[in-house]
Amino acid sequence: MHADKEIDTRGLNCPLPILKAKKALAEMSTGQTLKVVATDPGSTRDFQAFAKQTGNELIEQETVNGEFIHVLRRR
């Protein structure tokens, strides 16, 4: 999936992947997509909660080779 911006949060634990995603989304326009690559297993649950709390749309989550990929659409 194409994303307008991608951030690498490998090796970071909660809450750092969320904080980096929040900062990246703040710099983006409505409708743009952000891909976050993380290694923290808790990030799946964290990004689901983050999307509900902020109104950004979580459009995809997948696990590939032990990495957790989250794609969000900026509200």
Backbone as CSV, one residue per row, in Angstrom:
resi,resn,N_x,N_y,N_z,CA_x,CA_y,CA_z,C_x,C_y,C_z
1,MET,0.834,-1.184,0.000,0.000,0.000,0.000,0.880,1.249,0.000
2,HIS,0.536,2.213,-0.822,1.273,3.473,-0.867,0.884,4.336,0.322
3,ALA,1.877,4.936,0.958,1.624,5.887,2.041,2.315,7.196,1.688
4,ASP,1.698,8.300,2.072,2.284,9.606,1.797,3.549,9.840,2.610
5,LYS,3.603,9.219,3.792,4.764,9.371,4.666,4.952,8.068,5.427
6,GLU,6.215,7.726,5.716,6.502,6.515,6.481,7.477,6.864,7.594
7,ILE,7.217,6.314,8.786,8.155,6.495,9.887,8.571,5.129,10.426
8,ASP,9.822,5.052,10.840,10.407,3.819,11.361,10.536,3.950,12.871
9,THR,9.766,3.146,13.597,9.852,3.178,15.054,10.366,1.840,15.587
10,ARG,11.112,1.117,14.762,11.682,-0.166,15.196,12.574,0.061,16.416
11,GLY,12.439,-0.838,17.392,13.270,-0.764,18.584,12.722,0.156,19.663
12,LEU,11.657,0.887,19.362,11.065,1.797,20.345,9.855,1.138,21.001
13,ASN,9.686,1.385,22.285,8.541,0.835,23.006,7.558,1.949,23.359
14,CYS,6.351,1.523,23.702,5.286,2.436,24.080,5.796,3.427,25.108
15,PRO,5.482,4.683,24.995,4.560,5.307,24.045,5.249,5.944,22.838
16,LEU,6.543,5.683,22.633,7.281,6.390,21.585,6.732,6.218,20.172
17,PRO,6.327,5.009,19.732,5.753,4.917,18.375,4.510,5.811,18.200
18,ILE,3.668,5.870,19.231,2.464,6.714,19.169,2.851,8.187,19.117
19,LEU,3.797,8.588,19.943,4.215,9.994,19.973,4.816,10.425,18.639
20,LYS,5.622,9.555,18.035,6.216,9.876,16.730,5.135,9.945,15.649
21,ALA,4.148,9.047,15.725,3.047,9.068,14.757,2.216,10.337,14.926
22,LYS,1.961,10.725,16.167,1.181,11.934,16.438,1.876,13.162,15.850
23,LYS,3.186,13.245,16.026,3.965,14.367,15.502,3.927,14.371,13.968
24,ALA,4.096,13.199,13.366,4.083,13.097,11.907,2.716,13.479,11.344
25,LEU,1.638,13.005,11.979,0.290,13.319,11.511,-0.003,14.819,11.601
26,ALA,0.541,15.469,12.614,0.316,16.906,12.794,0.905,17.713,11.632
27,GLU,1.919,17.154,10.978,2.578,17.833,9.861,1.941,17.490,8.511
28,MET,0.924,16.626,8.532,0.307,16.145,7.292,-1.042,16.824,7.048
29,SER,-1.521,16.704,5.817,-2.821,17.270,5.446,-3.921,16.233,5.603
30,THR,-5.144,16.698,5.727,-6.295,15.816,5.821,-6.324,14.854,4.635
31,GLY,-6.557,13.571,4.936,-6.664,12.558,3.888,-5.357,11.879,3.535
32,GLN,-4.227,12.440,3.963,-2.950,11.795,3.673,-2.776,10.574,4.569
33,THR,-1.931,9.639,4.136,-1.737,8.406,4.890,-0.326,8.325,5.454
34,LEU,-0.240,7.722,6.635,1.017,7.545,7.353,1.211,6.059,7.618
35,LYS,2.388,5.551,7.257,2.744,4.164,7.541,3.753,4.171,8.679
36,VAL,3.469,3.386,9.706,4.364,3.278,10.862,4.843,1.833,10.952
37,VAL,6.160,1.644,10.991,6.747,0.310,11.147,7.290,0.225,12.570
38,ALA,6.809,-0.759,13.324,7.177,-0.893,14.734,7.570,-2.341,15.039
39,THR,8.309,-2.506,16.142,8.657,-3.853,16.605,8.012,-4.165,17.955
40,ASP,7.332,-3.198,18.541,6.671,-3.370,19.834,5.344,-4.110,19.630
41,PRO,5.216,-5.336,20.192,3.968,-6.091,20.012,2.737,-5.347,20.530
42,GLY,2.914,-4.500,21.532,1.791,-3.743,22.072,1.319,-2.626,21.152
43,SER,2.079,-2.358,20.099,1.719,-1.248,19.208,0.401,-1.506,18.471
44,THR,0.061,-2.766,18.247,-1.196,-3.067,17.564,-2.375,-2.521,18.367
45,ARG,-2.405,-2.850,19.625,-3.470,-2.365,20.512,-3.371,-0.848,20.688
46,ASP,-2.142,-0.347,20.833,-1.938,1.091,21.045,-2.473,1.917,19.877
47,PHE,-2.201,1.473,18.650,-2.655,2.244,17.490,-4.166,2.159,17.306
48,GLN,-4.782,1.055,17.718,-6.241,0.969,17.669,-6.849,1.998,18.616
49,ALA,-6.310,2.096,19.823,-6.810,3.060,20.805,-6.518,4.491,20.350
50,PHE,-5.334,4.709,19.795,-4.942,6.038,19.317,-5.908,6.531,18.236
51,ALA,-6.259,5.645,17.310,-7.167,6.026,16.221,-8.541,6.412,16.779
52,LYS,-9.044,5.635,17.729,-10.350,5.947,18.329,-10.322,7.287,19.062
53,GLN,-9.237,7.543,19.778,-9.143,8.756,20.591,-8.953,10.014,19.748
54,THR,-8.256,9.887,18.616,-7.902,11.080,17.839,-8.804,11.309,16.632
55,GLY,-9.561,10.290,16.225,-10.409,10.442,15.046,-9.697,10.173,13.735
56,ASN,-8.403,9.830,13.814,-7.698,9.412,12.603,-8.127,7.987,12.289
57,GLU,-8.163,7.643,11.005,-8.657,6.330,10.597,-7.511,5.332,10.499
58,LEU,-7.635,4.221,11.204,-6.670,3.134,11.105,-7.130,2.261,9.942
59,ILE,-6.436,2.359,8.808,-6.933,1.672,7.614,-6.292,0.317,7.377
60,GLU,-5.172,0.050,8.047,-4.545,-1.258,7.854,-3.599,-1.548,9.001
61,GLN,-3.559,-2.819,9.411,-2.570,-3.312,10.368,-2.161,-4.695,9.909
62,GLU,-0.859,-4.949,9.902,-0.400,-6.290,9.572,0.929,-6.559,10.262
63,THR,1.235,-7.836,10.392,2.505,-8.257,10.974,3.293,-8.965,9.889
64,VAL,4.524,-8.495,9.662,5.386,-9.080,8.632,6.764,-9.317,9.246
65,ASN,7.167,-10.584,9.316,8.491,-10.943,9.843,8.778,-10.312,11.205
66,GLY,7.804,-10.354,12.092,7.998,-9.830,13.437,7.893,-8.323,13.559
67,GLU,7.549,-7.657,12.465,7.366,-6.208,12.503,5.887,-5.891,12.343
68,PHE,5.456,-4.847,13.016,4.052,-4.474,13.023,3.892,-3.211,12.179
69,ILE,3.045,-3.302,11.175,2.849,-2.191,10.243,1.447,-1.624,10.444
70,HIS,1.397,-0.329,10.636,0.134,0.374,10.883,0.012,1.482,9.840
71,VAL,-1.158,1.580,9.229,-1.390,2.660,8.257,-2.588,3.464,8.736
72,LEU,-2.364,4.758,8.894,-3.398,5.672,9.371,-3.695,6.719,8.326
73,ARG,-4.967,7.143,8.259,-5.358,8.248,7.391,-5.651,9.460,8.273
74,ARG,-5.011,10.564,7.948,-5.150,11.810,8.728,-6.578,12.327,8.623
75,ARG,-7.154,12.684,9.773,-8.512,13.217,9.781,-8.523,14.645,9.281
